[in-house]
């Protein structure tokens, strides 16, 4: 499973670590090459740090992985545990990928680790993601903690994070069509790749899935003698104005509402709770109140900085990195509950994404639509492509062509006596990174 490497722009890497990463990028001709052999050889030369991690919870899926990891960390830290976390991609700086016992890695520590790996790898073919994964394992193995949370980068079965020998629990979030060039053309094939993280006899917690996806995941769990718990069946979560009601075979919990916004976040919180209850860590019931403290950037995140200041004072500006059909549906479900004022969409996608699938549930809810592509946005879809897709769905979209241009246009055309309105920027995590940088938001 390979992808032609057409050159990752330097803007994807920022800070002093960029020099090392761009140098390492030249060691393999492909940006994405899903296999485990290269990393396994490197980790052996590094002394197998992947075998020296604190207890692991491994998270795969299409949508909700990052939010689920954020809930896992919030719960564990609320219980007083020290938590390592490895996630991807980063939005502003590569250091965001590594949280060591609760603190983001410093740039100095990351550079030192990357240079150590570079020396030991000694020019052998390796992808940048494999190097970053090795760096996370090396950092985590050298600092004590009580829990390790690993987010899969792409797929599962051949993802670099899947070199770990075992886990305390595995989570598979909602699976939908995405990355078909690497994972398969239909939902069952994609689900099978995601289910590749399931370990022998390790509990696996699964979000509600389409029937074909659930069948593939269930078969993989059965082949590994892995106890499978399904959200909505073995586990129930219900969000109300009073908070989150959770129930599984261990009993019921009455919890505050998740801090992360949107109906779909109840599901992500439920997955995190279920995994920790099956992990053997024996957390007190009060620990699960940590879901009210979870934070994950670019997930229906309100903005209040430089970009927000371009809009009328009574307007709100929100950012979301959702970028595939499943994410579009989840966003639409949330937006339907927020229909008390006009909605203006600003949309920019990565060039390989299913633009029509993402737009279809969102466009009927929008008062206006602006298509954008930031100059520094990695592999940005052309603005005209987004406009044409919207037109094919019966909606007229305007050219931004940038987020700042679109916001300025909305502000100029706002009627002085008009009421409040909502603006949502969405479609790409790469776009989200550009927006956060322009808005002046820090993620440390």
Secondary structure, DSSP 8 states (H G I E B T S, - for coil): -EEE-----GGGS-STHHHHHHHHHTT-SEEEE--SHHHHHHHHHTT-GGGS-SSEEEEE-SBSHHHHHHHHHHHHHHTT--EEEE----SS-GGGGEEETTEE--HHHHHHHHHHHHHHHTT----HHHHHHHHHHHHHHTS--SEEEEE-SSSSTTSGGGGSS--SEEEE-B--S--HHHH-SSHHHHHHHHGGG--TT-EEEE----HHHHHHHHHHHHHTT--EEEBTTTBEEEEETTEEEEEETTEEEEE---SS-STHHHHHHHHHHHHHHTTT----GGGGGGGGG---TTSSEE--STTGGGS-TT-EEEEE---SHHHHHHHHHHHTT-TTSEEEEEE--BTTS-HHHHHHHHHTT-SEEEE---TT-TTB--HHHHHHHHHHTT---EE--SHHHHHHHHHHHS-TT---EEEEEES-HHHHHHHHHHHT----
